[in-house]
Amino acid sequence: MNRNNSDGFETLSWTGAGDGFLTLLDQTRLPNEVTFVNCDSVEDVWQAIKRLAVRGAPAIGIAAAYGVVLGARDEKMLGSGDSPKTAEQGCRAALAACDHLATSRPTAVNLFWALDRMRGVIATVGEEPSAGRVAERLLAEAVAIHEADRAQCAAIGRYGADLLETLGPTMGIVTHCNTGMLATGGDGTALAVLFALNERGMQPHVYADETRPLLQGARLTAWELMERGVHVTLICDSMAAPLLRDGKAQAVIVGADRITARGDTANKIGTYGLAVQAKHHGVPFYVAAPTTTFDLSITSGDEIPIEQRAPEEITEAFGRRTAPEGVEVDNPAFDVTPAELITAIITERGVIEPVSEEAVRAMVDPESTQ
Ligand code: MRU
């Protein structure tokens, strides 16, 4: 096992100064191999996001921010074959990098939020003496985004554990997809809550949905929870309903890729079904997400762009075809859970409960409600 920091492993790390490179833990190889990929061009980062080497809403945003640093010195971004040398060229290349990275995946708003932060810095660094200095300034912003996410994860963990510890010392909790260290710059969102409960001496029994079709639950969540000594049972997605019926879980907790102003929440496909099942069985359904995952420019979940992924993710498995050639496939990567099915949203600033547009705006953008 390759461990390179005190928390265990680094999902994302930057080596060097503005002329350095980004290293990503290649999540497509887990749990069988812990291998890392180095990115030293914008295209490397774009490909890593697209093929899910790095995934999870906050982690995608952080990776993209580092990608913009690479952009400030990437000759492909100028379109002329020249390497950026002046600050003006560095800024132009970095802006082109923002535009390109924005096309990698459409649903997680953290990507667009991080790129907007980087654009904000680009707008202020035109007077620097060189493209290299622009890259340095952009690196400082990317590191700030990364560090802030780490702190946000810790706060989500604390607020969430305060909320869930009332369920008793050995509560069963269902989760979906992967929302841990692999998905963020810190301990995670929903998984940070479970880690925090565990660290408080509670013994949550986590039921991890395998998460069809790409098995983030089986490959990543089960692995992370086992690494951190949390009791985990892996289940097929279709097992959650009978499990909730039988009273084996007292809560469901998931992450989010985009939350609208009224609280409608896009998350990994299967989340909506799980929320319906939780409602039916009277089990509270929690969403854990940093405020960077909210998109207050939209109100209804219908406005969230949902990524369609390749049909092969469903028609192939175990290295071979598992569906007839030519079959029609629908493969949305996310679905939207309406706010009325969500008991509470746990953020780094506190808990939104009950979920309403007024409560969301007051937590995420308090100035707008004053
Ligand atoms: O397609 P993925 O693996 O990027 O989807 C990830 C999820 O849906 C997560 O639940 C979400 O990003 C929250 S991560 C803290």
Residues whose N, C-alpha, C, O or C-beta is under 5 A from the ligand:
A	BS01	MRU	R55 G56 A57 H176 C177 N178 T179 A183 T189 Q216 G255 A256 D257 N267 K268
